[in-house]
Amino acid sequence: QVQLVESGGGLVQAGGSLGLSCVASGSTFGFVIMGWYRQVPGKERDLVATITTIGTPNYADSVNGRFTISRDNAKNTVYLQMNTPKPEDTAVYYCYVRTRIFDREYWGQGTQVTVSS
């Protein structure tokens, strides 16, 4: 059973920085895609960034140039470094993984990020 454990959310001032991490476990052959999505009340869950096994990132336009995604394959951990966050980045951030075998998708429980102006 795949489990995702997120950490690092909280309150940050606009223009500051905050880091998120997510440790994944339970998949023998690892995760082909790892990443982050976010959601605000009343809206759909949106892509923030994903990263492939070989480190190819994909960013939402709204965060490109400010956020950096990375992963440690040996630790099955994905990171999101949020630099110069804006109040509109306030959301619940969800860790996302897709398994290498069967392409199954899993979500973390979510961690709140609040950016104060």
N, C-alpha and C positions, 0 to 999 in steps of 0.2 A: 504494500500500500504506500503510495507516494505521499509524503508529508512535506510541507513547506513551513518554515519558521522565519518570520520577518522580524526585523528589529530596526530601530533607528528613527522612527517617526517622532513627531513632537512639534513644538512651537519654534519658529525661527523668524527673525526680522527680515524684511525685504532687503535684498542686497547682501545678505549674509551667506551662509552655506550650511548644508545639512546632508548627511549621508544615510542611505538605507542599505540594508543587506538582507539577503534571503538565502537560507540554507535548505537545500533540497535533499531528500533521502528517499530510498525505497524503489529505485529503478536500477536494475542490474547493469543495464547498458547505457545509462546516463541520459542526458537531456540534449536534444538537438537544438532546441531554442530555449532561451531563458530571457526573462524580461520583466517589465513593469507596465501596468496600466493604472489608470486613476479614474475616480468617479466622484461626482458631486451629486447631492440630492436632486432627484427629478431629472437627471440626465443619464445618458448611456455611459458605459464604461469605455474609456478612450485609451488608445495607445499612448504610452510615454516613450518607451524605447525597448528594443529587443536586441539580442546578440546571439550569433551562432556559435557553434562549437569552436570554430577557427577564429572567432573574434570579430566577425563582421557586424557592425552595429547598424541599427535602423532607428532613426529618431523621428518623433513628431516634429513638424515645423515649429510648433510653439516653444519647444525646449531646445532645439538644435542650436549648438553654440553655447548653451548655458549648463546643460546637464551632460554628464558623462556616464555611460554604462560600461561595466567591465565584468569579467567573470573569472573564477578560478576553477578550472575543470577538476583538478585533483580534490578540491573541497566541495564540489557541486554547489558553489556559492555564486550568486550574482549580486552586484553592487550598483547602486545609483548615487552618484555624487551630484548634488544639486547646488550649483553656484548661482549667485545673484538671483535667487528666487523672487517671484513677484506674488502679490496677494492672489492673483488669479490662478496660481499654482496650488492653492489650498484645495485639498481633496483627500479622499481615502485612497491610498496607494496599495495596489494589489500585485503581489509577485505572481508571475506566470511561468509555467514550464510546459514544454511538449516533449514527450518521451521519444527516444530514438526508435524504439520498437512500438509499432501499432499507432504512432502519432497521437497518443492520448494527451489531453490537456488537463492541467490542474492549476488551481488557484490557491493563493494564500488567504489567510483570514482578513487581511487588510490592516493597514496602519495609517492613522490619521496624521496628515501633515498640514499645519496651519501656518500661513505666512502673514505676519502682521505688517501693516504699513507704517 
